[in-house]
Amino acid sequence: MRTTLTALFAASMLTFASCADDTGHDGHEMSDDMSNHGSTVPESEDFNQTDVDFATDMIQHHAQALSMVDLTEGRDLSPELTTLAEQIRMAQGPEIETMVDWLRDWDQPIPETSRDHVNAHGDGEMEMGSDMPGMMSADQMADLEAASGLEFEQLFLTMMIEHHEGAIEMAETEQEDGEHPDAVALAEVIEEAQTAEIATMKELLGS
């Protein structure tokens, strides 16, 4: 009897080991392309889901920053703020174009942004992705648009500091978990540039 039980146990362990080679821990078969925890990006690609999320979210994040910059036009502002706004425009506009190109190359959808909506329809009534760090609500954007003079400048700086801090958080995630070399490099550029701009904005607020 003991010999029989031993043989049965050995056979069952061989069967379990064979199944484990072809299945996940819960016994379900795992696809090679889906083994990166819910991602739809095949492992054979030179980018991963973090890269896709970074580009998709940062396009929308940058677009809102440019919408804030758009609100500086036609206002009598300090030269320092005017220079800063143009610096943000010159950096983030091309970065959006770069990330759009990546998403096209990766066969991923291009997100609609609040800025696209304004340009196409003449208003900004759309969901603004407020779950992203540093994103402003529609009410906050309306408050900025309604402000003038020194109040506008202080509100712009305060909001843009928070917005930049959110972008830095997103860039840090990409640097930690991203795979595409160009996306990781852009995240490094964003973190460095926006950290410097935050320092400048804090100085302007304190002056």
N, C-alpha and C positions, 0 to 999 in steps of 0.2 A: 504494500500500500504506500509506504514512504517513497519507494522508487517511482511509483506511478505519479504521485503528487509533485515530486521534484521535476519530472519530465514535463508535466503539464505547465508548471510555473516557468520553466525555461522556454517552452514554446510560446507562451503568452508574452514574455519579455521580448523575444525576437520579433513577434508581430508588432508590438508597441514601438520598438526601435525603427522598424521599417516604415510605419505610419508617420513617425516623427520626422523622417527625412523629407516627407512630401507635404506636411501640413504644419500649421501654426500650433501654438500651445493649446488652443481650444479644439484642435482636431479638424479645423476647416482648412481646405486647401488655400495656399497663398500664391498669388500671382507675382511673378518677378517684377512686373511693372507697378504693382500696388503695395510693395513691401515697405514703402516709406510712410507708413502711418496715415493713410487716407489721402495721400496726394494722388492727383491724376497724371503726374509727370513721370514718364518712364525713367527708370534708373539709367538707361543708356544715354540719356540726354546730358548736355553739359550745363544744365541749369536744374533747379529744383523748385518745389512749391514755395519756399521762402522767397526765392528770386521773383517769382510771378507775383506773389502777394506784395512784395516791396515795390515793384514797378507799378502795379495796379493802384495801390493805396497812395504812393508818393505822387503819382500824376494828379490825383484829386487834391492831395494836400498842397502841392505846389500851386495848383490852379486857384485855390482859395487865397493863397498868399498874393498871387498876381491880381486877384480881384481887389484885395486890400490896397495894393499899389495903384491900381486903376483909380481908386478914390482920391489919390493925391493930385490927380491931374486937374488943372484949372484953379487950384487953391494957392493962396499966398502963404507959403510955408518957409521955414528956415532953410538956408542953403544946405545945412547938414542933413536934414531929413530928406530933402529933394535928392541929394546925392545917394543916400542910403536906399531910397526907394528905387532909383535907377539901377543901383548895384544889384538889388534883389531881382529886378526884372531881367537884367542881362544874364544873370546866373541861372535862374529857374526856368526861363522860357526854353533855352536850348536843352536843359536837362529833361524837361517834359518831352521834347521831340525825340531825344535819345531813348527814353523809356518806352514811348509809343512804338518806336522802331523795334525794340526788343520784343514787345508783346506780339507784334505782327510776325516777326521771325519765328517766334515760339508758337504761333497759331493760337494765341490767347485773345480773348475779347478786349477791346479798347474801352475803358470806362468813360461814361459821359460825366462831365464836370459841371459845377455850378457856373463857371465862366463860359463854357460852351453854350449853356442854356441861355445866359444873358445875351450873348452875341447873336444867338439864333432867334430868340423869341422876345427879347426886350424886357425880360424880368428875371428874377432869380429864385422863383418859387420852385425849389426841388429839394429833395432830401440831401443834406450836406455831409453825410458820412460822419456824424458826430461821435461815433465810437472810436474814431482814430484819435490818438493823443494830440492835443493842441488845436483841434479843429474848433472854429467859432460857430456858434449857433446863428440861425437866421436873424434872431433878435439882436445879437451882438453886432452883426454886420450892419443892420439897420441903424443901430445906435452910432456906429462909426460914420456912416454916411450922413447922418443928421447933425453930427458935431461940426464945429468950425473953429478956426483960429488955434489958440493954444490948447483948447480942450481936445480938438482933433489930433493934434500932434502927440499929446500925452496918451490919449486913448490908442492911437495907432501904435505907438511904441510899446505900451503895455500889452496889447493884444499880440503884436508880432513877436515879442519875447516869448510869450506862452506858446505861440504857434511854432517858433523855431525850436523850443524845448521838446515839443512833440515830435518834430521831424528828426531831431537828434536821437530820441528814443527809438524811432523806427529804423534809423540808420544803424544804430548799435545792434539791433536784432538781425539785420541783414549781414552785418560783419561777423556775427557769431554763428549764424546758421545758413547763410547763403552759400551757393556753390559756383555761380557764374562769376568768373574773375572780374569782368567789366562792371557787373552790378555791385560787387563787393567794393571795388575801387571807387565807384561813384558814391557809395554810402560813406566811405572814408572822406571824400571831398566834401560832401554835404555836412558831415559832422564838424569838420575843421572850419569850413567857411561860416557856418551858422553859429558856431561857438564864438568866433571872432565878432560876428555881427551882434550877438547878444551883448557882448562886452561894450561895443560901441553904443548900443541902444540904452544900456544902463547908465552910461556916462551922460548921454543926452537927457535922460530923465532926471538925472541929478543936477544938471546944470541950470 
